[in-house]
Amino acid sequence: MKNLIASLLVVGGCSASLCFSASADTPNIVIILADDMGWGDPQCYQPDSKIPTPNLDALAASGVRFTDAHTPSSVCTPTRYTLLTGRYCWRTWLEKGVLDGFGPPLIGADESTLATMLQDAGYSTACVGKWHLGMQWHDKEGNPIGERGPQRFRPGDDVDYERDITGGPNDVGFDRYFGISASLDMAPYLYLRDRRAETLPTERHEEIQGTLFLNGVSGVKSPGFDIHEVLGRFGDEAVDVVETFSKADKPFFLYMPLNSPHLPVSPASEAKGKSEAGDYGDFTWETDQVVGRVMDSLRENGEWEDTLILFTSDNGGLWHWWDFRADDDGGKAPITPRGQYVKDFGHQSNADWRGTKADAYEGGHRVPFIVSWPGGIEGGRVSDALVELTDMYATIAEIVGADQTKGTSGMDSLSFWNVLEGKSEKARSFSVHHALSGMFALRDGEWKLIEGRGSGGFTRPRRYQELPGKPKTPEGQLYHLAEDLQEKKSLWESEPERIEKMKKKLDKIRATSGRDVAGH
């Protein structure tokens, strides 16, 4: 497919924005999903960022930078599910929280994913990186391993690592896979290649001294596995995918969910000192470098013009400190070690947005989102259109001319192709947010309703409790983002009619689908 779009434009003698037909051309597609990168980490989003991000800045210059993009959840597993299926994760059995490294498959065998959709459209497909959507492991007695329940992340001592793993990337549309099953603060500490452990785990991983905020549990580890080298390995494998797939006469899809800059903050030695935000900043700089390696490989293999690249994060940043509690709580929350780290370096991962990863507040789910396609869309633009990562499913389906209504997949996804091709400045009018605890929020135009008090995530207070003898507090929160971007003043008691209308809309979305409520 090399130079296909460029050739068509030259023959037609017109610009991409005027002549491009979404159903006629099929670009390569690369989705790079950072892990816990905040809206304010890339310098193209926050000039005051202490972290150099030259490759993300260049990607934004070549494409469209969205300023009002949101994840469907404020934590990783649910966002990954929704991104690949176009269906909110709270519709599955995982109604809150995340999986551990041995969780069973979250994507159903009958569900369509971006990968199966693109396979059907003639694409080669590959996944490189952190999966965290469950796989079917078995114990040494041959029994399938189920959900972890209330227990903390499991160490994996009883798992049969010589047996094929099912229900993972290769069974939901990916021709090839290399990566890790989940985050690096949970076992197993090993690489997977397709359905097998690349090297059997015969050692144990313990906490590494000098690694910032490593909350990992002790667990099984392959010999030589080093958390500081994982991001670099992903870069190597992604470059190999591009080099290999570019030789074939068909388009390709690369899904690259990174392990960074999520905990454990573990930059490679060559990344040390590259930022002014300590180890976290250096790890984010290294993330930007891996993105640059993929961009360079596309250019070197003649695929740059013909590739649609979507870069984003699975939720908001963790390295952010909000200096006041909810508006009626009084006083300030005690500073945490993480907050002290942020103050020491003067870098706010989520810029001025309230809250952090896991929260219902904007800092939990408003993320960087950059879309570039040099041969297909006009670059150098900034869009304030409201979009969700949920919408990748319908957007890509429209671009390649695929069915976006297969089964339940795509039921919550709305295409923003009209924004990318410059025909509209608006995409969806509402979005649904979901905190770690299962707390819902609804954005409707410039208004935002949160079904509960507190953050629902990591920011204190997480949940309010009614205390005997104390004045009753409102049951939820309502913010007018047009006038209160930092969600400081809840208008719950002064807008009863609006609240009732928004509650009904959220209930309808939960009972039907986002697509139905939008009238699509």
ZAMARGU-4260 file (C-alpha; in steps of 0.2 Angstrom, whole numbers, plus 5000, padded with zeros to 4 digits):
<rodrens>
0) 5000/5000/5000 | 5015/5011/5000 | 5012/5029/4994 | 4994/5024/4988 | 4986/5040/4995
5) 5000/5051/4990 | 4999/5044/4972 | 4980/5047/4971 | 4982/5065/4977 | 4995/5069/4964
10) 4984/5061/4950 | 4969/5070/4956 | 4978/5087/4958 | 4969/5092/4974 | 4972/5092/4993
15) 4968/5078/5005 | 4955/5088/5014 | 4945/5090/4998 | 4948/5074/4989 | 4950/5060/5002
20) 4936/5047/5003 | 4936/5038/5019 | 4929/5021/5012 | 4941/5020/4997 | 4958/5020/5005
25) 4965/5010/5019 | 4980/5017/5029 | 4991/5008/5040 | 4985/5011/5058 | 4996/5013/5073
30) 4989/5015/5091 | 5001/5020/5104 | 4994/5020/5122 | 5004/5027/5136 | 5001/5021/5153
35) 4996/5035/5166 | 5003/5049/5156 | 4994/5065/5161 | 4987/5079/5150 | 5000/5091/5156
40) 5015/5079/5153 | 5019/5083/5134 | 5025/5100/5131 | 5013/5102/5117 | 5000/5102/5130
45) 5008/5111/5144 | 5022/5123/5139 | 5027/5123/5158 | 5030/5104/5158 | 5047/5100/5165
50) 5048/5085/5152 | 5055/5087/5135 | 5044/5078/5123 | 5051/5082/5105 | 5043/5067/5096
55) 5025/5070/5103 | 5027/5088/5099 | 5032/5084/5081 | 5017/5072/5080 | 5005/5085/5086
60) 5013/5097/5073 | 5009/5084/5059 | 4992/5080/5064 | 4977/5085/5076 | 4979/5088/5094
65) 4963/5086/5104 | 4962/5096/5120 | 4945/5089/5126 | 4948/5070/5124 | 4943/5058/5138
70) 4946/5040/5143 | 4930/5030/5147 | 4938/5025/5163 | 4950/5033/5175 | 4960/5017/5176
75) 4968/5005/5164 | 4960/4989/5161 | 4943/4996/5158 | 4950/5009/5146 | 4959/4996/5136
80) 4944/4985/5134 | 4933/5000/5128 | 4946/5006/5116 | 4947/4989/5107 | 4928/4985/5108
85) 4919/5002/5107 | 4909/4996/5122 | 4910/5002/5140 | 4919/4990/5152 | 4906/4992/5166
90) 4894/4982/5154 | 4905/4967/5157 | 4908/4957/5173 | 4922/4970/5178 | 4911/4984/5185
95) 4925/4992/5195 | 4944/4990/5198 | 4956/4982/5187 | 4963/4964/5183 | 4979/4957/5190
100) 4992/4948/5179 | 4982/4932/5180 | 4965/4938/5177 | 4954/4928/5165 | 4950/4935/5148
105) 4939/4951/5148 | 4935/4951/5130 | 4922/4938/5125 | 4925/4925/5112 | 4910/4932/5102
110) 4915/4950/5103 | 4923/4960/5088 | 4938/4970/5092 | 4948/4983/5082 | 4960/4969/5077
115) 4946/4957/5071 | 4938/4971/5061 | 4954/4975/5053 | 4959/4957/5049 | 4942/4956/5040
120) 4947/4971/5031 | 4963/4963/5025 | 4975/4970/5038 | 4990/4961/5046 | 4989/4964/5064
125) 5001/4965/5079 | 5001/4969/5097 | 5016/4974/5106 | 5016/4979/5125 | 5006/4978/5141
130) 4990/4968/5138 | 4981/4969/5155 | 4964/4962/5148 | 4965/4945/5155 | 4971/4928/5148
135) 4966/4911/5152 | 4980/4904/5163 | 4979/4886/5171 | 4986/4880/5187 | 4998/4865/5188
140) 4983/4853/5190 | 4975/4859/5174 | 4962/4870/5181 | 4958/4887/5174 | 4963/4902/5185
145) 4948/4914/5188 | 4946/4931/5196 | 4957/4936/5210 | 4942/4942/5221 | 4946/4953/5235
150) 4964/4947/5237 | 4979/4958/5232 | 4989/4954/5216 | 4994/4935/5215 | 5012/4929/5215
155) 5009/4916/5202 | 5018/4901/5210 | 5004/4888/5206 | 5003/4893/5187 | 5008/4880/5173
160) 5019/4891/5162 | 5023/4877/5150 | 5005/4877/5144 | 4998/4888/5130 | 4988/4904/5136
165) 4971/4906/5128 | 4960/4921/5127 | 4974/4934/5124 | 4979/4945/5110 | 4981/4930/5097
170) 4963/4925/5101 | 4955/4942/5098 | 4962/4947/5081 | 4981/4949/5083 | 4992/4939/5071
175) 5007/4941/5082 | 5010/4947/5100 | 5025/4951/5111 | 5023/4959/5128 | 5018/4957/5147
180) 5002/4951/5154 | 4999/4967/5165 | 5007/4981/5174 | 5025/4979/5181 | 5019/4981/5199
185) 5011/4964/5198 | 5017/4946/5193 | 5021/4938/5182 | 5038/4946/5178 | 5041/4939/5161
190) 5039/4942/5142 | 5025/4933/5132 | 5027/4929/5114 | 5011/4924/5106 | 5003/4911/5118
195) 5019/4906/5128 | 5031/4913/5140 | 5047/4917/5131 | 5057/4911/5145 | 5050/4901/5159
200) 5050/4910/5176 | 5062/4901/5188 | 5066/4915/5199 | 5057/4928/5210 | 5055/4946/5208
205) 5057/4957/5224 | 5057/4975/5227 | 5071/4984/5219 | 5080/4997/5230 | 5081/5014/5222
210) 5066/5012/5210 | 5053/5026/5214 | 5037/5020/5222 | 5038/5002/5217 | 5023/4994/5224
215) 5025/4977/5216 | 5022/4961/5225 | 5034/4947/5226 | 5031/4935/5212 | 5038/4924/5198
220) 5051/4931/5186 | 5061/4924/5171 | 5080/4925/5172 | 5087/4941/5166 | 5070/4950/5166
225) 5074/4968/5171 | 5059/4981/5173 | 5071/4995/5167 | 5073/4986/5150 | 5055/4983/5146
230) 5050/4999/5137 | 5066/4997/5126 | 5061/4979/5122 | 5044/4986/5116 | 5052/4998/5105
235) 5063/4985/5097 | 5048/4974/5094 | 5038/4988/5087 | 5051/4992/5074 | 5052/4974/5069
240) 5034/4974/5066 | 5035/4989/5055 | 5050/4983/5045 | 5041/4966/5043 | 5024/4971/5039
245) 5030/4985/5027 | 5037/4972/5015 | 5020/4964/5012 | 5007/4971/4999 | 4994/4974/5012
250) 4990/4987/5026 | 4995/4984/5044 | 4988/4988/5061 | 5000/4990/5076 | 4992/4991/5094
255) 5006/4997/5106 | 5000/4998/5124 | 5016/5004/5134 | 5021/5000/5152 | 5026/5018/5155
260) 5026/5030/5163 | 5016/5019/5175 | 5023/5013/5192 | 5036/5006/5195 | 5045/5022/5188
265) 5060/5013/5180 | 5069/5023/5167 | 5083/5015/5158 | 5100/5022/5163 | 5102/5032/5147
270) 5086/5041/5151 | 5092/5047/5168 | 5094/5066/5169 | 5084/5070/5153 | 5071/5080/5161
275) 5069/5092/5176 | 5055/5081/5184 | 5066/5067/5192 | 5064/5049/5188 | 5046/5051/5183
280) 5050/5065/5170 | 5065/5054/5164 | 5053/5039/5161 | 5041/5050/5152 | 5055/5057/5141
285) 5060/5039/5137 | 5042/5035/5132 | 5043/5050/5120 | 5059/5042/5113 | 5050/5025/5110
290) 5036/5035/5101 | 5050/5043/5090 | 5058/5026/5086 | 5041/5020/5079 | 5039/5037/5069
295) 5057/5035/5062 | 5054/5017/5057 | 5038/5022/5047 | 5048/5035/5038 | 5063/5023/5034
300) 5051/5010/5028 | 5041/5022/5016 | 5025/5021/5027 | 5024/5038/5035 | 5012/5046/5023
305) 5001/5031/5023 | 5000/5028/5042 | 4986/5034/5053 | 4994/5036/5071 | 4984/5039/5086
310) 4993/5043/5102 | 4985/5044/5119 | 4985/5038/5137 | 4974/5026/5146 | 4969/5038/5160
315) 4976/5054/5169 | 4992/5056/5177 | 4996/5050/5195 | 5010/5063/5198 | 4999/5077/5202
320) 4995/5086/5219 | 4978/5095/5221 | 4980/5107/5236 | 4962/5108/5242 | 4948/5095/5246
325) 4930/5095/5240 | 4922/5112/5241 | 4912/5110/5257 | 4925/5099/5267 | 4935/5113/5273
330) 4954/5114/5275 | 4967/5105/5265 | 4971/5087/5262 | 4988/5082/5271 | 5002/5081/5258
335) 5007/5063/5253 | 5025/5057/5248 | 5019/5058/5230 | 5013/5075/5233 | 5029/5080/5241
340) 5038/5073/5225 | 5028/5084/5214 | 5031/5099/5224 | 5050/5096/5225 | 5051/5096/5206
345) 5037/5108/5202 | 5029/5097/5189 | 5010/5094/5188 | 5006/5079/5177 | 4988/5085/5174
350) 4992/5103/5172 | 4978/5113/5180 | 4964/5100/5180 | 4958/5093/5197 | 4962/5076/5203
355) 4972/5061/5197 | 4971/5044/5189 | 4957/5034/5196 | 4946/5050/5200 | 4930/5056/5193
360) 4937/5073/5191 | 4945/5079/5175 | 4962/5075/5180 | 4957/5056/5180 | 4951/5055/5163
365) 4956/5070/5152 | 4971/5064/5142 | 4983/5069/5128 | 4976/5063/5111 | 4985/5066/5095
370) 4980/5060/5078 | 4992/5061/5063 | 4990/5055/5045 | 5001/5065/5034 | 4993/5058/5018
375) 4975/5059/5024 | 4972/5073/5035 | 4978/5091/5037 | 4990/5093/5050 | 4995/5107/5062
380) 4977/5109/5070 | 4971/5110/5088 | 4953/5104/5091 | 4942/5107/5106 | 4929/5094/5100
385) 4923/5082/5114 | 4929/5064/5110 | 4932/5048/5120 | 4944/5034/5117 | 4929/5024/5115
390) 4927/5032/5098 | 4942/5024/5090 | 4932/5009/5085 | 4918/5019/5075 | 4931/5031/5068
395) 4943/5017/5061 | 4928/5007/5055 | 4922/5022/5045 | 4939/5025/5038 | 4941/5007/5032
400) 4923/5005/5027 | 4920/4991/5040 | 4904/4986/5049 | 4904/4996/5066 | 4888/4988/5072
405) 4893/4969/5074 | 4885/4962/5089 | 4888/4973/5105 | 4905/4979/5099 | 4904/4997/5095
410) 4888/5000/5104 | 4895/5016/5113 | 4907/5022/5100 | 4904/5038/5089 | 4915/5042/5075
415) 4925/5058/5075 | 4931/5056/5057 | 4921/5072/5052 | 4932/5082/5064 | 4948/5074/5057
420) 4944/5078/5039 | 4939/5096/5044 | 4921/5095/5040 | 4915/5099/5058 | 4922/5106/5074
425) 4911/5095/5085 | 4910/5076/5087 | 4900/5069/5102 | 4889/5080/5114 | 4891/5070/5129
430) 4903/5058/5137 | 4903/5045/5151 | 4916/5044/5164 | 4919/5030/5177 | 4931/5031/5192
435) 4940/5016/5200 | 4927/5013/5213 | 4913/5012/5200 | 4907/5030/5203 | 4899/5037/5187
440) 4900/5054/5179 | 4891/5062/5164 | 4897/5076/5154 | 4883/5084/5144 | 4889/5099/5134
445) 4898/5111/5147 | 4890/5103/5162 | 4897/5088/5172 | 4887/5078/5184 | 4896/5066/5196
450) 4885/5052/5205 | 4892/5054/5222 | 4903/5064/5234 | 4922/5063/5234 | 4933/5058/5219
455) 4929/5040/5218 | 4947/5037/5216 | 4964/5042/5224 | 4961/5060/5228 | 4955/5063/5246
460) 4941/5062/5251 | 4937/5047/5240 | 4919/5045/5247 | 4909/5055/5259 | 4900/5046/5273
465) 4885/5053/5281 | 4889/5055/5300 | 4875/5055/5314 | 4872/5072/5320 | 4880/5081/5305
470) 4872/5091/5292 | 4867/5080/5277 | 4878/5083/5261 | 4871/5083/5243 | 4871/5066/5235
475) 4882/5071/5220 | 4891/5085/5212 | 4887/5096/5197 | 4900/5108/5189 | 4898/5120/5175
480) 4915/5117/5166 | 4913/5133/5155 | 4915/5144/5170 | 4923/5131/5182 | 4936/5121/5173
485) 4944/5116/5190 | 4928/5109/5197 | 4929/5120/5213 | 4911/5125/5215 | 4897/5112/5215
490) 4880/5118/5209 | 4871/5103/5214 | 4858/5112/5226 | 4854/5126/5213 | 4851/5116/5198
495) 4838/5103/5202 | 4830/5102/5185 | 4846/5100/5176 | 4852/5087/5188 | 4836/5077/5185
500) 4838/5078/5166 | 4856/5073/5166 | 4852/5058/5178 | 4839/5052/5166 | 4851/5053/5151
505) 4864/5043/5161 | 4851/5030/5165 | 4846/5029/5147 | 4864/5026/5142 | 4867/5013/5154
510) 4850/5004/5149 | 4853/5005/5130 | 4869/5012/5122 | 4879/5027/5119 | 4876/5026/5101
515) 4857/5024/5103 | 4856/5040/5115 | 4866/5050/5102 | 4854/5045/5088 | 4867/5035/5078
</rodrens>
